Amino acid sequence: MSAKPFRNSKGVNKPFRSPFSTPQSDNKKNHINTLELNTHETPLKVSVAKKLLFQQSPFKKLHLDKESCNKHTDIEVTEKLYQADLESLRKRIQQKKESVEALKIELLYKKKNKAESVEGAIKKWTKCCQSALVDYQNSLQEKNSQTVKMSEILSSFNINPDTVRFSIDDDAFY
């Protein structure tokens, strides 16, 4: 082990101090009025930061007068207003949270289901619905021996014609 301290250690910039106690002269002891517990003197230099740390800040006294009492009543009135504002803000925050959750779910669905596969599924189910409606129309015509319009069937099931891509004017699917 070397006697020289490491480059970044705490003892680098400190002056050398012998670990052995040395006898002190009587002249120094007479000038110090405090009791010494150690045989060596401690340095009296204290950093400015430490001095500021232990200083106590003066406390301000609070004076109450009529103006401060009036301010207190004004505070109570505005506090009620603040409560109403706070409640409205809470409602708005709740609405925003709900909209954020809905958007997160929508984003999740968009990531999960690609647009191309969704378009293909829409076309597939539209064709299936159209064929089911045509089959239902044919079965009604066989049972009743009467012609039933597709617009009547759609209105009886409360189906929007645009949903199944049906043209009411042409009475056909597009």
Buried (B, 14 or more C-beta within 10 A) or exposed (E): EEEEEEEEEEEEEEEEEEEEEEEEEEEEEEEEEEEEEEEEEEEEEEEEEEEEEEEEEEEEEEEEEEEEEEEEEEEEEEEEEEEEEEEEEEEEEEEEEEEEEEEEEEEEEEEEEEEEEEEEEEEEEBEEBBEEBEEBBEEBEEEEEEEBEBBEBBEEEEBEBEEBBBEEEEEEBE
